[in-house]
């Protein structure tokens, strides 16, 4: 029981960190009026720390950021997309012994994000408008993957001390 409570506490802390990184570390992307942030990097890092619980942290933290930033319509899709990223990082990346395979999974998790938002925006606005946000989402994906790759070893060391 204690271990589950610990996991819930760590997931909650990571959700808060993901929300804060999304809210306060923003780089505007002029082509689609969105922004790049470091929330994705922390979602990937949550995978190293939390395992599959990273799905809950990614979903909650990112959706909360959307709600606080006024992107209310995006919050449900964000929860599903970012939760999927956290699940990939917390299961597939964590199982890998080879760093290059982890990097590949992180890149694929970011591709899930780009594709997920493309599908969501296609439903909302049509394929042509959704295509307009692909470059901004790709920049977000690159920043998230780079941050995740750099911070992953640090998070693994933290994981060893808390587990």
C-alpha positions as a LaTeX table, in Angstrom:
\begin{tabular}{lrrr}
\hline
Residue & $x$ (\AA) & $y$ (\AA) & $z$ (\AA) \\
\hline
Unk1 & 0.00 & 0.00 & 0.00 \\
Unk2 & 2.82 & 2.39 & 0.89 \\
Unk3 & 4.42 & 1.92 & $-2.53$ \\
Unk4 & 1.18 & 2.86 & $-4.32$ \\
Unk5 & 0.83 & 5.98 & $-2.21$ \\
Unk6 & 4.44 & 6.90 & $-3.00$ \\
Unk7 & 3.78 & 6.40 & $-6.72$ \\
Unk8 & 0.68 & 8.59 & $-6.53$ \\
Unk9 & 2.63 & 11.33 & $-4.74$ \\
Unk10 & 5.49 & 11.21 & $-7.27$ \\
Unk11 & 3.02 & 11.21 & $-10.18$ \\
Unk12 & 1.26 & 14.22 & $-8.68$ \\
Unk13 & 4.56 & 16.06 & $-8.24$ \\
Unk14 & 5.54 & 15.28 & $-11.83$ \\
Unk15 & 2.11 & 16.44 & $-13.06$ \\
Unk16 & 2.67 & 19.74 & $-11.26$ \\
Unk17 & 6.17 & 20.07 & $-12.75$ \\
Unk18 & 4.85 & 19.27 & $-16.23$ \\
Unk19 & 2.12 & 21.91 & $-15.85$ \\
Unk20 & 4.64 & 24.49 & $-14.61$ \\
Unk21 & 7.11 & 23.75 & $-17.42$ \\
Unk22 & 4.27 & 24.10 & $-19.91$ \\
Unk23 & 2.94 & 27.30 & $-18.36$ \\
Unk24 & 6.14 & 29.19 & $-17.69$ \\
Unk25 & 8.77 & 27.99 & $-20.15$ \\
Unk26 & 7.21 & 29.04 & $-23.46$ \\
Unk27 & 8.83 & 29.86 & $-26.76$ \\
Unk28 & 6.30 & 31.38 & $-29.21$ \\
Unk29 & 5.86 & 29.66 & $-32.57$ \\
Unk30 & 4.70 & 32.39 & $-34.96$ \\
Unk31 & 3.55 & 30.11 & $-37.77$ \\
Unk32 & 0.62 & 28.64 & $-35.84$ \\
Unk33 & 0.23 & 31.09 & $-32.92$ \\
Unk34 & 1.16 & 28.30 & $-30.50$ \\
Unk35 & 4.25 & 27.84 & $-28.40$ \\
Unk36 & 7.00 & 25.36 & $-27.61$ \\
Unk37 & 7.53 & 24.38 & $-23.99$ \\
Unk38 & 9.50 & 21.91 & $-21.90$ \\
Unk39 & 6.45 & 19.98 & $-20.71$ \\
Unk40 & 7.08 & 17.17 & $-23.18$ \\
Unk41 & 10.64 & 16.73 & $-21.93$ \\
Unk42 & 9.30 & 16.28 & $-18.41$ \\
Unk43 & 6.66 & 13.81 & $-19.60$ \\
Unk44 & 9.42 & 11.69 & $-21.12$ \\
Unk45 & 11.49 & 12.04 & $-17.95$ \\
Unk46 & 8.49 & 11.03 & $-15.87$ \\
Unk47 & 8.68 & 7.70 & $-17.68$ \\
Unk48 & 12.12 & 7.07 & $-16.21$ \\
Unk49 & 10.96 & 8.01 & $-12.74$ \\
Unk50 & 7.42 & 6.60 & $-12.60$ \\
Unk51 & 7.12 & 3.83 & $-15.15$ \\
Unk52 & 3.54 & 3.53 & $-16.45$ \\
Unk53 & 2.34 & 6.13 & $-13.92$ \\
Unk54 & 3.93 & 8.68 & $-16.26$ \\
Unk55 & 0.73 & 8.41 & $-18.30$ \\
Unk56 & $-1.29$ & 9.93 & $-15.45$ \\
Unk57 & 1.32 & 12.62 & $-14.79$ \\
Unk58 & 1.54 & 13.60 & $-18.46$ \\
Unk59 & $-2.22$ & 13.62 & $-18.96$ \\
Unk60 & $-3.03$ & 15.58 & $-15.81$ \\
Unk61 & $-0.18$ & 18.09 & $-15.99$ \\
Unk62 & $-0.59$ & 18.92 & $-19.66$ \\
Unk63 & $-4.40$ & 19.11 & $-19.56$ \\
Unk64 & $-4.20$ & 21.35 & $-16.50$ \\
Unk65 & $-1.82$ & 23.67 & $-18.37$ \\
Unk66 & $-4.24$ & 23.82 & $-21.31$ \\
Unk67 & $-7.09$ & 24.74 & $-18.97$ \\
Unk68 & $-5.07$ & 27.43 & $-17.22$ \\
Unk69 & $-3.83$ & 28.89 & $-20.52$ \\
Unk70 & $-7.33$ & 29.11 & $-21.98$ \\
Unk71 & $-6.99$ & 26.24 & $-24.47$ \\
Unk72 & $-10.00$ & 24.54 & $-22.88$ \\
Unk73 & $-11.12$ & 22.87 & $-26.08$ \\
Unk74 & $-7.73$ & 21.14 & $-26.36$ \\
Unk75 & $-7.61$ & 19.79 & $-22.78$ \\
Unk76 & $-9.34$ & 16.42 & $-23.40$ \\
Unk77 & $-7.25$ & 15.69 & $-26.50$ \\
Unk78 & $-4.13$ & 16.82 & $-24.69$ \\
Unk79 & $-4.88$ & 14.45 & $-21.81$ \\
Unk80 & $-5.14$ & 11.50 & $-24.21$ \\
Unk81 & $-2.13$ & 12.48 & $-26.35$ \\
Unk82 & 0.23 & 13.40 & $-23.52$ \\
Unk83 & $-0.97$ & 10.44 & $-21.46$ \\
Unk84 & $-0.03$ & 8.21 & $-24.40$ \\
Unk85 & 3.40 & 9.80 & $-24.52$ \\
Unk86 & 3.88 & 9.15 & $-20.81$ \\
Unk87 & 2.73 & 5.56 & $-21.20$ \\
Unk88 & 5.21 & 4.97 & $-24.02$ \\
Unk89 & 8.03 & 6.52 & $-22.03$ \\
Unk90 & 7.11 & 4.68 & $-18.85$ \\
Unk91 & 6.81 & 1.26 & $-20.45$ \\
Unk92 & 8.75 & 1.03 & $-23.68$ \\
Unk93 & 11.63 & 3.42 & $-22.91$ \\
Unk94 & 12.08 & 2.13 & $-19.39$ \\
Unk95 & 12.45 & $-1.48$ & $-20.59$ \\
Unk96 & 15.27 & $-0.63$ & $-22.99$ \\
Unk97 & 18.86 & $-1.21$ & $-21.93$ \\
Unk98 & 20.33 & 0.55 & $-24.96$ \\
Unk99 & 20.17 & 4.33 & $-24.97$ \\
Unk100 & 19.71 & 4.52 & $-28.75$ \\
Unk101 & 16.53 & 2.46 & $-28.45$ \\
Unk102 & 15.26 & 4.76 & $-25.70$ \\
Unk103 & 15.95 & 7.70 & $-27.97$ \\
Unk104 & 13.99 & 6.00 & $-30.74$ \\
Unk105 & 11.02 & 5.43 & $-28.41$ \\
Unk106 & 11.16 & 9.05 & $-27.26$ \\
Unk107 & 11.10 & 10.23 & $-30.86$ \\
Unk108 & 8.15 & 7.92 & $-31.57$ \\
Unk109 & 6.35 & 9.27 & $-28.48$ \\
Unk110 & 6.81 & 12.77 & $-29.90$ \\
Unk111 & 5.52 & 11.54 & $-33.27$ \\
Unk112 & 2.43 & 10.35 & $-31.38$ \\
Unk113 & 2.02 & 13.92 & $-30.14$ \\
Unk114 & 2.39 & 15.48 & $-33.59$ \\
Unk115 & 0.04 & 12.93 & $-35.18$ \\
Unk116 & $-2.47$ & 13.13 & $-32.34$ \\
Unk117 & $-2.81$ & 16.89 & $-32.57$ \\
Unk118 & $-2.96$ & 16.69 & $-36.37$ \\
Unk119 & $-5.90$ & 14.27 & $-36.16$ \\
Unk120 & $-7.64$ & 16.35 & $-33.49$ \\
Unk121 & $-7.22$ & 19.58 & $-35.42$ \\
Unk122 & $-8.33$ & 17.87 & $-38.64$ \\
Unk123 & $-11.62$ & 17.01 & $-36.95$ \\
Unk124 & $-11.98$ & 20.56 & $-35.64$ \\
Unk125 & $-10.71$ & 22.67 & $-38.52$ \\
Unk126 & $-10.05$ & 20.42 & $-41.53$ \\
Unk127 & $-6.85$ & 18.90 & $-42.88$ \\
Unk128 & $-5.50$ & 22.08 & $-44.49$ \\
Unk129 & $-5.70$ & 24.07 & $-41.26$ \\
Unk130 & $-4.31$ & 21.17 & $-39.25$ \\
Unk131 & $-1.37$ & 20.94 & $-41.63$ \\
Unk132 & $-0.55$ & 24.52 & $-40.74$ \\
Unk133 & 0.29 & 23.51 & $-37.18$ \\
Unk134 & 2.52 & 20.59 & $-38.13$ \\
Unk135 & 5.71 & 22.64 & $-38.17$ \\
Unk136 & 5.03 & 24.16 & $-34.76$ \\
Unk137 & 4.21 & 20.75 & $-33.30$ \\
Unk138 & 7.36 & 19.31 & $-34.90$ \\
Unk139 & 9.41 & 22.05 & $-33.18$ \\
Unk140 & 7.69 & 21.14 & $-29.91$ \\
Unk141 & 8.50 & 17.48 & $-30.53$ \\
Unk142 & 12.17 & 18.21 & $-31.21$ \\
Unk143 & 12.48 & 20.29 & $-28.03$ \\
Unk144 & 10.71 & 17.63 & $-25.98$ \\
Unk145 & 12.80 & 14.76 & $-27.33$ \\
Unk146 & 16.05 & 16.69 & $-26.85$ \\
Unk147 & 15.15 & 17.57 & $-23.27$ \\
Unk148 & 14.02 & 14.03 & $-22.55$ \\
Unk149 & 17.23 & 12.55 & $-23.93$ \\
Unk150 & 19.39 & 14.90 & $-21.87$ \\
Unk151 & 17.44 & 14.51 & $-18.61$ \\
Unk152 & 16.66 & 10.76 & $-18.79$ \\
Unk153 & 19.91 & 9.60 & $-17.10$ \\
Unk154 & 19.36 & 12.08 & $-14.26$ \\
Unk155 & 15.84 & 10.78 & $-13.71$ \\
Unk156 & 17.10 & 7.18 & $-13.66$ \\
Unk157 & 19.52 & 8.11 & $-10.86$ \\
Unk158 & 16.68 & 9.70 & $-8.93$ \\
Unk159 & 14.57 & 6.59 & $-9.52$ \\
Unk160 & 17.26 & 4.42 & $-7.93$ \\
Unk161 & 17.24 & 6.54 & $-4.79$ \\
Unk162 & 13.46 & 6.54 & $-4.31$ \\
Unk163 & 12.65 & 2.94 & $-5.25$ \\
\hline
\end{tabular}
